[in-house]
Amino acid sequence: MTELQDFRVLVTGASRGIGLAIARELAACGCKVAGLATAKENLDAAEEAVQDAGGEFLRLEGDIGNPETAVQASGAIVEAWGGIDGLVANAGITRDNLILRMKPEDFEDVLRVNLGGAFHLAKACIRPMMKQRSGRIVFMGSVVAQIGNPGQANYCASKAGLHGLARSIALELGGRGITANVVAPGFIETDMTSDLPEEGREAMIGKTALGRAGQPGDIAAAVRFLLGPDGSYITGQILTVDGGLSLA
């Protein structure tokens, strides 16, 4: 038996980067993985990775900023597998700009997706978890929620909101055997960060105590830990995986 054998988990933003790494990592530990992306055809790589690891994969699609997406995804997983053991709310968007130039709709859209989407997903998944009297919720935060970042007032605010959301869920549902935590990555090598100018990349790495960027697998390992048996007594916490960037 592997660490999370037959653990039924929903991973949002599973089509690439950190989400794809999480799906692969969890499948290797025995999980059944439901991947949610904006379009099912974007999940080819995730399905292949999960199946190569010997896991079972379920394709789901939708806009996580829409409450109906969460309800439909949760229902599909329960119908397919009989319940939900874990949620990894990883998907998010950016609309970067200096605050004086930031359009109200860019601020609102980022909060709607990053924070509102996490709320809707948690609410939908909590219902079957309560019936089971067990469940694990992991929100994907960011180190910038703790240290701030110029041009990302909306993104930083959305990720900081996840801290309060996780702590409130932890207090409300701990008695039902449900944990809620946040993993806060630092500078991770993904498609999103590859678009940064070289000067910006060097600046971020220069602020990181370990002197290098992290890899998606570093975040996936932290998520696996919180979902697994060794994370059973951890709830309402922020696990910062940033190579020491927040120490700068």
Secondary structure, 3 states (H helix, E strand, C coil): CCCCCCCEEEEECCCCHHHHHHHHHHHHCCCEEEEEECCHHHHHHHHHHHHHCCCEEEEEECCCCCHHHHHHHHHHHHHHHCCCCEEEECCCCCCCECCCCCCHHHHHHHHHHHHHHHHHHHHHHHHHHHHHCCEEEEEECCCHHHHCCCCEHHHHHHHHHHHHHHHHHHHHHHHHCEEEEEEEECCECCHHHHCCCHHHHHHHHHHCCCCCCECHHHHHHHHHHHHCHHHCCCCCCEEEECCCHHHC
